[in-house]
Amino acid sequence: MTDKNKQKEENLNEPEVGYGKTNLRIYHSFEEAETAEIEAIINEDPVERIRRTVQLILRVYGYTQEELGARPRSNKITIIRYGDTFY
């Protein structure tokens, strides 16, 4: 095996390509991918994770940050009861 082929084989064992701030990574198993995802969540800044979660919730419900800020504030909590279950 030549040095060039050996280097190609080593590159195949660590498949990672950079595209700007994110990396494209190919895992050999679902367990390996899940472990890497859990580690990334653990190492992520909690405030940034909450900010991204809020942005996702706003997108799902069709609101923008400006619309949310323009809504009147209410100090009331509404509890809806259906049968014996609270929602």
C-alpha positions as CSV (number, residue, x, y, z in Angstrom):
1,M,0.0,0.0,0.0
2,T,1.4,3.3,-1.0
3,D,1.6,6.4,1.3
4,K,-1.1,8.1,-0.8
5,N,-3.5,5.2,-0.5
6,K,-2.8,4.9,3.2
7,Q,-3.5,8.6,3.7
8,K,-6.9,8.2,1.8
9,E,-7.8,5.2,4.1
10,E,-7.1,7.3,7.2
11,N,-9.2,10.1,5.9
12,L,-12.1,7.7,5.4
13,N,-11.9,6.6,9.0
14,E,-12.5,10.2,10.2
15,P,-15.1,11.6,7.8
16,E,-15.6,15.3,8.7
17,V,-15.9,18.2,6.3
18,G,-16.1,21.8,7.4
19,Y,-18.7,24.2,5.9
20,G,-18.4,27.5,7.7
21,K,-19.4,27.2,11.3
22,T,-20.9,23.7,11.1
23,N,-19.4,20.4,10.3
24,L,-20.8,17.6,8.3
25,R,-20.1,14.3,10.0
26,I,-20.9,10.8,9.0
27,Y,-21.3,8.2,11.8
28,H,-20.9,4.5,11.6
29,S,-23.9,3.7,13.9
30,F,-27.0,5.3,15.3
31,E,-25.5,4.9,18.8
32,E,-22.4,6.9,17.9
33,A,-24.5,9.7,16.4
34,E,-26.7,9.8,19.5
35,T,-23.7,9.9,21.8
36,A,-22.2,12.8,19.7
37,E,-25.6,14.7,19.8
38,I,-25.8,14.3,23.6
39,E,-22.3,15.5,24.1
40,A,-23.0,18.6,21.9
41,I,-26.1,19.4,23.9
42,I,-24.1,19.0,27.2
43,N,-21.4,21.3,25.9
44,E,-23.8,24.0,24.6
45,D,-24.4,27.2,26.5
46,P,-27.7,26.9,28.4
47,V,-28.8,30.4,27.6
48,E,-28.1,29.9,23.9
49,R,-30.1,26.7,24.0
50,I,-33.1,28.4,25.6
51,R,-32.9,31.2,23.0
52,R,-33.0,28.7,20.2
53,T,-35.9,26.9,21.8
54,V,-37.9,30.1,22.1
55,Q,-37.2,31.0,18.5
56,L,-38.4,27.6,17.4
57,I,-41.6,27.9,19.5
58,L,-42.2,31.3,17.9
59,R,-41.7,29.9,14.4
60,V,-44.1,27.0,15.1
61,Y,-46.9,29.3,16.3
62,G,-46.2,31.9,13.6
63,Y,-45.1,34.8,15.8
64,T,-42.1,37.1,15.5
65,Q,-40.1,38.5,18.4
66,E,-41.6,42.0,17.6
67,E,-45.2,40.7,17.7
68,L,-44.6,39.0,21.0
69,G,-43.2,42.2,22.5
70,A,-46.1,44.2,21.3
71,R,-48.7,42.0,23.0
72,P,-50.3,43.4,26.2
73,R,-49.0,41.8,29.3
74,S,-51.5,40.0,31.5
75,N,-51.0,38.8,35.1
76,K,-53.7,36.2,34.8
77,I,-53.3,32.4,34.5
78,T,-56.1,30.4,32.9
79,I,-56.6,26.8,33.8
80,I,-58.9,24.8,31.5
81,R,-60.5,21.8,33.0
82,Y,-61.9,19.0,30.9
83,G,-63.6,16.3,33.0
84,D,-61.1,15.2,35.7
85,T,-58.0,16.2,33.8
86,F,-56.4,19.6,33.9
87,Y,-54.6,21.1,30.8
